[in-house]
Amino acid sequence: MTALHRELHLAAHFPGVNNTTVWADERSGSQIDFTSFEHLARTAERGLFDFFFLAEGLRLREHKGRVHDLDVVGRPESITVLNALAAVTDRLGLAATVSATFNEPYELARRLASLDHLSGGRAGWNVVTTSDAFTGENFRRGGYLDRADRYRRAEEFLHAARKLWDSWTPDGAARPVEHTGAHFTIEGEFTVPRSPQGHPVVIQAGDSAEGRDFAAASADVIFSRHGTLEAGRAFYADVKARLAAHGRHPDDLKIMPGVTFVLGDTDAEARERAAEIRRQQISPQNAILALERIWGRDLSSYDPDGPLPEIDPEPDSTLAQGRVRMDDPLEIAARWRALSKAKGLSIRQTVIETTGRQSFVGTPRTVAEELLRFVDLRAADGFILVPHITPGGLDEFVDRVVPLLQERGAFRTEYSGRTLRSHLGLAEPIWKG
Ligand SMILES: Cc1cc2nc3c(=O)[nH]c(=O)nc-3n(C[C@H](O)[C@H](O)[C@H](O)COP(=O)(O)O)c2cc1C
């Protein structure tokens, strides 16, 4: 049988601390209890997903000098959680976001190789560079590294980690490692024998030219924020074109945007549910906070049901700390004003319309067809799904959408391999001892 569709990869994002999750929903559980992690991981494995994914924040976010506690706050350390999940799952990949700016390669390589051993070859590492000095204050004097230095450090970090992972021969002998670079010096043997995957799968989530080049040179998967068809295709073409310069094939790097979904028995019902979820995600209070984050100013006197502020954003504000800032605030303000004017939208309606819109909305069939279309049109190789209910928000997707993807021949009906690398269709790393 000739396949009608390209193969699709799926991963499950445990939502962590944000307002994508509707924490006020009575079905929402704890973001800390092991039972929550276990539920989502078991569901993802039941759905034959490639991997389970955890984000990371190294400092509680602050807003106007106080801990931002409108949503939930606090979460356990990711690799520890994944080690526990390794014991209650069998095939599911287990990926943790861990900063290359605030860790040391020898120690992190040990922890990742250990997870790879304990899970039988299912470890993944999302290498982030962590953009803000605020987060850095707990880790290094002065907190900061500029973007170029962060990526230079990440490159050297990954190079050193791979040297450590390759330092044991496949037949079990430890050989000495020597590494001297601008950021790290390592000398001596590595403590952990070669793990089942050789190298845990490397994921990258950064968007700058430096970030894209880093991914093209070194990553196996990109977690991207380009979840629309148009932006997804542009990002996909840009990143895949960068691979050849590093002697790599386009299939060596899988692009997986983070996306949300809302299902219904009819498309209209799904759209209604999606609109209701958006209103829950963006309460009047959350709308003002979202605006303050962009504007960098105290806007508490503004009415969420009134018009956008006339005053311009303060570009270098530190009002909101610990969030990844993606775009220029002046440019966002101009876009929001134009939209609000064109459609007659209030502050809250503008925030609902512009931030975190649901990516795939409709009946299970509509959503399945759309996912396949995005993959066929090369806007993605797959998706990291972000449910809006923790931990049960993936259940319906696995029960109702996965069978349709399987029916169309685009998704596995059983795991064929044991390792995350094999689920992703990636080659085993060549041992460079
Ligand atoms: C989709 C996506 C998810 C990210 N998730 C995290 C995260 O969980 N923890 C973190 O510290 N940084 C995260 N980052 C931020 C990256 O680490 C990086 O610091 C930031 O994007 C700046 O890098 P850039 O200049 O290459 O974009 C994420 C970025 C993107 C695009």
The ligand as an ORCA input file, in Angstrom:
! r2SCAN-3c Opt
* xyz 0 1
  C       8.708     26.772     22.149
  C       9.732     27.232     23.154
  C       9.741     26.651     24.425
  C      10.672     27.044     25.381
  N      10.674     26.449     26.614
  C      11.558     26.853     27.564
  C      11.561     26.290     28.861
  O      10.758     25.431     29.207
  N      12.479     26.738     29.759
  C      13.378     27.708     29.441
  O      14.187     28.066     30.290
  N      13.378     28.269     28.218
  C      12.503     27.871     27.289
  N      12.528     28.458     26.040
  C      13.466     29.575     25.786
  C      14.763     29.209     25.149
  O      15.549     28.575     26.080
  C      15.600     30.429     24.803
  O      16.182     30.907     25.976
  C      14.887     31.585     24.267
  O      13.984     31.183     23.263
  C      15.916     32.549     23.709
  O      16.655     31.920     22.720
  P      16.560     32.456     21.267
  O      17.173     33.798     21.397
  O      17.326     31.541     20.383
  O      15.089     32.471     20.933
  C      11.611     28.065     25.070
  C      11.590     28.643     23.798
  C      10.684     28.247     22.835
  C      10.714     28.898     21.477
*
